[in-house]
Amino acid sequence: MSAAQIKIVLGRYLPPNTLDYCVQLWVQHPFHFTVTKKRSSRYGDYTFNSLKKEHSITVNGDLNPYAFLITYLHEYAHLLTSIEYGPHVSSHGQEWKSTFRNVMQAMLQQGLLPDELRTVLLKHMKNPKASSSGDTHLVLALRKYDKNNFAIPLMMVNKGSSFSFNERIYQFMEKRRTRVLCKEQSEGKLYLIHKAALVEIISTEG
C-alpha cells in the first residue's frame, strides 16, 4: 500500500482535517491497514509478524469519524511502543501510555478536534485506558457523533428494563463495577456486558 492509497482509505473514515496527520504517521512507519466489520469485543487491534517483520493495524469500519481516529492513534501507539521497546512490552503499560500521549498530543495541540471532545480527551490522556469504552465521559462525548442517535450507553438503562444489543434482547439485572449483569431473553442465560456498550431501549422500568 502506498501513501496515496492509505490516504484514500483513511479519507473515507476520518474527520477531514485529521487526515494529513494520520497519513504522515503511516509514512513514518508503514504498516498493513485493514478496515474490518463491526467487532463487539474490540474497536481495533495491532499485531506484529516477527517472521515477515510486518506491522498490521485494523480498525472497525462502523465507528464514527472521531472514534475511528482515536482507535487508529491508539493502535499506532502500540506499533511505536513495539518498535521502541520490543514486542514483549506490556500491552497497556506505562511505555504505551507515554507513547499514546505523545501521538495524541500533536493532534490536541493543532486544534483539529471539537472543543468539547478535546476537553474530554485531555482528561482521558492523563491515564489512558486499554479501551476508550472504559472511560464513561469519553464514551458519552463520542456518542454525539454516532449516526445511530437512538443508542445509549448501557449504564444509563434502568434496572429491569429491556434493551437490544448485537441483535439480541436482554434485561438489565444488576450493575457491577465496569459491567452489567444481563439476562438474554430467548434462552434466559446471564451475560456480563460492559457498561459503556451502546444499546437501544425496548421497554423501561423504574
C-alpha positions as CSV (number, residue, x, y, z in Angstrom):
1,M,0.0,0.0,0.0
2,S,1.3,3.4,-0.9
3,A,0.8,6.8,0.8
4,A,-1.7,7.7,-1.8
5,Q,-3.7,4.5,-1.2
6,I,-3.7,4.8,2.6
7,K,-4.9,8.4,2.2
8,I,-7.8,7.2,0.0
9,V,-8.8,4.5,2.5
10,L,-8.5,6.8,5.6
11,G,-10.3,9.6,3.9
12,R,-13.5,7.5,3.9
13,Y,-13.5,7.2,7.7
14,L,-11.6,10.1,9.4
15,P,-12.6,13.7,10.1
16,P,-11.2,15.5,7.0
17,N,-8.9,17.9,8.9
18,T,-7.1,15.0,10.7
19,L,-6.3,13.1,7.5
20,D,-2.9,14.6,6.7
21,Y,-1.6,13.9,10.3
22,C,-2.7,10.3,10.2
23,V,-1.2,9.7,6.8
24,Q,2.0,11.3,8.0
25,L,2.2,8.7,10.8
26,W,1.8,5.9,8.3
27,V,4.6,7.4,6.1
28,Q,6.9,7.5,9.2
29,H,6.3,3.8,10.0
30,P,4.3,2.0,7.2
31,F,2.0,-0.9,8.2
32,H,-0.6,-3.1,6.7
33,F,-4.0,-1.5,7.4
34,T,-7.4,-3.1,7.2
35,V,-10.9,-1.7,7.9
36,T,-13.0,-4.5,9.4
37,K,-16.7,-5.2,10.0
38,K,-18.1,-4.5,13.5
39,R,-16.5,-6.5,16.3
40,S,-18.2,-6.4,19.7
41,S,-15.1,-7.4,21.5
42,R,-12.8,-4.7,20.2
43,Y,-12.6,-1.5,18.2
44,G,-9.2,-2.2,16.6
45,D,-6.0,-4.1,17.1
46,Y,-2.3,-4.2,16.3
47,T,-0.2,-7.2,15.5
48,F,3.5,-7.8,14.5
49,N,4.5,-10.7,12.4
50,S,8.0,-11.5,13.6
51,L,8.8,-13.8,10.7
52,K,7.9,-11.2,8.0
53,K,8.8,-8.2,10.2
54,E,5.5,-6.7,9.3
55,H,3.2,-4.4,11.4
56,S,-0.6,-4.6,10.9
57,I,-3.4,-2.4,12.3
58,T,-7.1,-3.0,11.9
59,V,-10.0,-0.6,12.9
60,N,-13.7,-1.3,12.9
61,G,-15.4,0.4,10.0
62,D,-18.7,1.0,11.9
63,L,-17.1,3.7,14.2
64,N,-18.0,7.3,13.8
65,P,-15.1,9.5,12.5
66,Y,-13.8,10.6,15.8
67,A,-14.0,7.2,17.4
68,F,-12.2,5.8,14.3
69,L,-9.5,8.5,14.7
70,I,-8.9,7.7,18.4
71,T,-8.8,3.9,17.7
72,Y,-6.3,4.5,14.8
73,L,-4.0,6.5,17.1
74,H,-4.4,4.0,19.9
75,E,-3.2,1.2,17.7
76,Y,-0.5,3.2,16.1
77,A,0.9,3.9,19.6
78,H,1.1,0.1,20.0
79,L,3.2,0.0,16.9
80,L,5.6,2.7,18.1
81,T,5.8,1.0,21.5
82,S,6.7,-2.3,19.9
83,I,9.4,-0.7,17.8
84,E,11.0,1.2,20.7
85,Y,10.6,-1.3,23.5
86,G,10.3,-4.7,21.7
87,P,7.3,-7.0,21.0
88,H,7.1,-8.3,24.6
89,V,6.4,-5.0,26.3
90,S,3.2,-4.8,28.4
91,S,0.3,-4.1,26.1
92,H,-1.1,-1.1,28.0
93,G,1.7,-0.4,30.4
94,Q,3.5,2.9,31.1
95,E,5.5,2.6,27.8
96,W,2.4,2.5,25.7
97,K,0.6,5.2,27.8
98,S,3.5,7.6,27.3
99,T,3.7,6.9,23.6
100,F,-0.1,7.3,23.1
101,R,0.1,10.6,24.9
102,N,2.8,11.8,22.5
103,V,0.9,10.7,19.4
104,M,-2.3,12.3,20.6
105,Q,-0.7,15.4,21.9
106,A,0.2,16.6,18.4
107,M,-3.5,16.2,17.5
108,L,-4.7,18.1,20.5
109,Q,-2.3,20.9,20.1
110,Q,-3.2,21.5,16.4
111,G,-6.8,22.3,17.3
112,L,-8.2,19.7,15.0
113,L,-10.9,18.4,17.4
114,P,-14.2,19.9,18.6
115,D,-13.7,21.8,21.8
116,E,-15.9,19.6,24.0
117,L,-14.3,16.4,22.7
118,R,-10.8,17.9,23.1
119,T,-11.5,18.8,26.8
120,V,-12.6,15.2,27.5
121,L,-9.6,13.7,25.7
122,L,-7.2,15.9,27.6
123,K,-8.5,14.4,30.8
124,H,-8.5,10.9,29.3
125,M,-4.9,11.1,28.2
126,K,-3.7,11.7,31.8
127,N,-4.1,8.0,32.3
128,P,-5.4,6.4,29.0
129,K,-7.2,3.1,29.4
130,A,-6.9,-0.1,27.4
131,S,-10.1,0.8,25.6
132,S,-11.9,4.1,25.1
133,S,-15.0,2.3,26.2
134,G,-13.6,2.2,29.7
135,D,-13.9,5.9,30.0
136,T,-17.6,6.9,30.6
137,H,-17.0,10.5,29.8
138,L,-15.2,9.8,26.5
139,V,-18.0,7.3,25.5
140,L,-20.7,9.9,26.0
141,A,-18.6,12.6,24.2
142,L,-18.0,10.3,21.2
143,R,-21.7,9.2,21.1
144,K,-22.7,12.6,19.9
145,Y,-21.1,11.8,16.5
146,D,-22.8,8.5,16.0
147,K,-25.2,8.1,13.2
148,N,-27.4,6.0,15.4
149,N,-28.8,8.5,17.8
150,F,-31.2,6.0,19.4
151,A,-28.4,4.1,21.1
152,I,-27.4,5.0,24.7
153,P,-24.7,3.6,27.0
154,L,-25.9,0.6,29.0
155,M,-25.0,2.3,32.2
156,M,-27.9,4.8,31.5
157,V,-30.5,2.0,31.4
158,N,-32.7,1.5,34.4
159,K,-32.6,-1.8,36.3
160,G,-35.3,-4.2,35.0
161,S,-35.5,-2.5,31.5
162,S,-35.2,-4.5,28.3
163,F,-32.8,-3.4,25.6
164,S,-31.3,-4.7,22.3
165,F,-27.6,-5.3,21.8
166,N,-25.9,-7.1,18.9
167,E,-29.4,-8.1,17.5
168,R,-30.4,-9.8,20.8
169,I,-32.8,-8.8,23.5
170,Y,-31.6,-8.5,27.2
171,Q,-32.9,-7.4,30.5
172,F,-30.8,-5.2,32.8
173,M,-30.4,-7.3,36.0
174,E,-27.6,-5.9,38.2
175,K,-24.8,-3.2,37.9
176,R,-21.3,-4.3,38.6
177,R,-18.1,-2.2,38.7
178,T,-17.4,-2.0,35.0
179,R,-20.1,-4.3,33.6
180,V,-23.7,-5.1,33.9
181,L,-25.3,-8.5,34.6
182,C,-27.9,-9.0,31.9
183,K,-30.4,-11.8,31.1
184,E,-30.7,-12.8,27.4
185,Q,-34.4,-13.1,26.8
186,S,-34.7,-16.0,24.3
187,E,-32.6,-18.5,26.3
188,G,-32.6,-17.0,29.8
189,K,-28.8,-17.1,30.0
190,L,-26.9,-14.5,32.0
191,Y,-24.1,-12.3,30.5
192,L,-21.8,-9.5,31.7
193,I,-21.9,-6.6,29.2
194,H,-19.6,-3.6,29.5
195,K,-21.5,-0.6,31.0
196,A,-20.3,1.6,28.1
197,A,-21.8,-0.7,25.4
198,L,-24.3,1.2,23.2
199,V,-27.8,-0.3,23.4
200,E,-31.3,0.5,22.3
201,I,-34.1,0.7,24.8
202,I,-37.2,-1.6,24.2
203,S,-39.1,-1.2,27.5
204,T,-38.3,0.8,30.6
205,E,-38.6,0.1,34.3
206,G,-38.0,2.2,37.4
